[in-house]
Amino acid sequence: MEEKNVKDIREIAITNSLTQTEKIQEYIKQTDSPYCLKYKDTLIHISFLNTQNTIKKTFESYIKAIHPPNDIL
């Protein structure tokens, strides 16, 4: 997908009163691809791994890796 065709996330407006399903449908309608968007000049690609890890577990592992228990601040 060409960057010039990617919609800036700041231009997407979703009505709060819609149901969750309707909000998803509205988001998809407003974007060419729900997995590619832009914020200002930054292009963002969203992808998912085939894993059992949740975002919480992944984030906890990341924090432990950069701040081991014996790490003195």
ChimeraX attribute file (.defattr): number of C-alpha atoms within 10 A of each C-alpha:
attribute: neighborCount
match mode: 1-to-1
recipient: residues
	/A:1	8
	/A:2	5
	/A:3	13
	/A:4	8
	/A:5	11
	/A:6	17
	/A:7	20
	/A:8	18
	/A:9	16
	/A:10	10
	/A:11	11
	/A:12	12
	/A:13	11
	/A:14	14
	/A:15	9
	/A:16	9
	/A:17	8
	/A:18	12
	/A:19	10
	/A:20	10
	/A:21	9
	/A:22	14
	/A:23	16
	/A:24	13
	/A:25	13
	/A:26	16
	/A:27	17
	/A:28	13
	/A:29	12
	/A:30	15
	/A:31	18
	/A:32	14
	/A:33	15
	/A:34	14
	/A:35	12
	/A:36	18
	/A:37	21
	/A:38	18
	/A:39	13
	/A:40	10
	/A:41	8
	/A:42	10
	/A:43	13
	/A:44	15
	/A:45	11
	/A:46	9
	/A:47	7
	/A:48	6
	/A:49	6
	/A:50	5
	/A:51	6
	/A:52	7
	/A:53	10
	/A:54	9
	/A:55	9
	/A:56	9
	/A:57	11
	/A:58	11
	/A:59	12
	/A:60	11
	/A:61	12
	/A:62	11
	/A:63	11
	/A:64	12
	/A:65	10
	/A:66	9
	/A:67	12
	/A:68	9
	/A:69	8
	/A:70	6
	/A:71	8
	/A:72	6
	/A:73	4
